[in-house]
Amino acid sequence: MAIGFLMMTDYQREIQAKAREIMERMLPFDELRRREDLNGGVGEFPKDVQLEFMKADLFAINMTPKYGGKGKGFVDRTALYEAISYTDPGFAFGFRGLGDKFDAIADSHLPEDEKHKWAAKFLETKNPEVVGGSFCLTEPQAGSDATRIETEAVYDKGNDEWIINGEKCLINNSDICSYMTVFAWTDKTVSAGKGVTAFLVEKDRAGVTVLPPVKKMGLKLENVGGFKFENVRVPSTHIIGELGGGFKSAMGKLDVDRAENVSFCLGAAQSAVDFCKKFANERQAFGKYIVQHEGVGFAIAEMEMKLQTARALLFQAMEAGDRGMNLGTALSIGTKWYGIQMCVEVAQDCIDILGGRGTLCDYPLEKVYRDLRAFPAMGGTPLIAKRTIAKTFTEKH
């Protein structure tokens, strides 16, 4: 298994080892299959595994020390997510989604004592509960073109509150989150870059309706649903960042998330390659092990190089993020597009080497392929990615 990268720190190796032990102990293959089939095929986020990670001090490791967190960077997080994804990228994706949302609390205008109360919930290990947020940007008519969102917040000056109305869809962790970062128009007379604001909205506020999770192709242990907001009132202290600055902050977060998503794919794809190697060294055809046939041996060698190349791009992007550099379009979207594409290709090649067995549910490759196939559309489809990168070098005519 070649998870990680050459210049890993002792801390990164330690958290990867802890993560692998928890996942292998609590979510062996048969248990993963069982949980995928819960609730009519929708699946269910394994809160018991989440709590185990909390007890192991591996949840929300990016939280700032000001609120009691470790303040770990993107490279550390990426190493952790890749190790978790070796067993299941669905759980890893939900785990990341819950844990990295404390920024919404920290960047809000809540009083400091309230922020510390939220932080205490995040870090509680003696009597832990699943606490975390969801990122509510996508709407039924607004996906890749996020400027088309229709959710609106109107200011009630008399009560110093904002009244939010709208609907969000394809929202990760919608069923288990504690609060949401909701993006809404606060001034439609200007562009989205100046007229969209981010709000902190607790899930139990009056007027919030949680829509049921949808069935999807893969990532069964991480549910996707939506919310309706009908005259939901939040105080002005629930503005995240600056009034009118929500769209810019959303795009900045997506820059990192797009690249970071490759970590989930790398973990899953590496597990597929490792399984394929084992199979190729045990399966015989035409008088020798199939790994000894050049067609198979060379294919596996190419898979390894694809993953190593994608891993190098990923950790370059994460290191840039840790240094406070702007990832930019090519590094953010390019890492996401190329890295995920390589991982999907590798999973497909692994299935081809196993032949008919590669498609059987008794083997892990079928699940890995389904899980990986969900990632290309996240944060912009491959066609949108190519279009966006092309615009960076296309001259205006």
Secondary structure as GFF3:
##gff-version 3
##sequence-region A 1 397
A	DSSP	alpha_helix	10	26	.	.	.	ID=ss1
A	DSSP	alpha_helix	29	36	.	.	.	ID=ss2
A	DSSP	alpha_helix	38	41	.	.	.	ID=ss3
A	DSSP	alpha_helix	47	55	.	.	.	ID=ss4
A	DSSP	three_ten_helix	65	67	.	.	.	ID=ss5
A	DSSP	alpha_helix	74	85	.	.	.	ID=ss6
A	DSSP	alpha_helix	89	99	.	.	.	ID=ss7
A	DSSP	alpha_helix	102	106	.	.	.	ID=ss8
A	DSSP	alpha_helix	112	123	.	.	.	ID=ss9
A	DSSP	beta_strand	133	136	.	.	.	ID=ss10
A	DSSP	three_ten_helix	146	148	.	.	.	ID=ss11
A	DSSP	beta_strand	152	156	.	.	.	ID=ss12
A	DSSP	beta_strand	161	172	.	.	.	ID=ss13
A	DSSP	beta_strand	179	185	.	.	.	ID=ss14
A	DSSP	alpha_helix	192	195	.	.	.	ID=ss15
A	DSSP	beta_strand	196	202	.	.	.	ID=ss16
A	DSSP	beta_strand	208	211	.	.	.	ID=ss17
A	DSSP	beta_strand	224	235	.	.	.	ID=ss18
A	DSSP	three_ten_helix	236	238	.	.	.	ID=ss19
A	DSSP	beta_strand	239	240	.	.	.	ID=ss20
A	DSSP	alpha_helix	246	282	.	.	.	ID=ss21
A	DSSP	beta_strand	284	285	.	.	.	ID=ss22
A	DSSP	beta_strand	288	289	.	.	.	ID=ss23
A	DSSP	three_ten_helix	290	292	.	.	.	ID=ss24
A	DSSP	alpha_helix	294	322	.	.	.	ID=ss25
A	DSSP	alpha_helix	328	354	.	.	.	ID=ss26
A	DSSP	three_ten_helix	355	359	.	.	.	ID=ss27
A	DSSP	alpha_helix	365	373	.	.	.	ID=ss28
A	DSSP	alpha_helix	382	391	.	.	.	ID=ss29
###
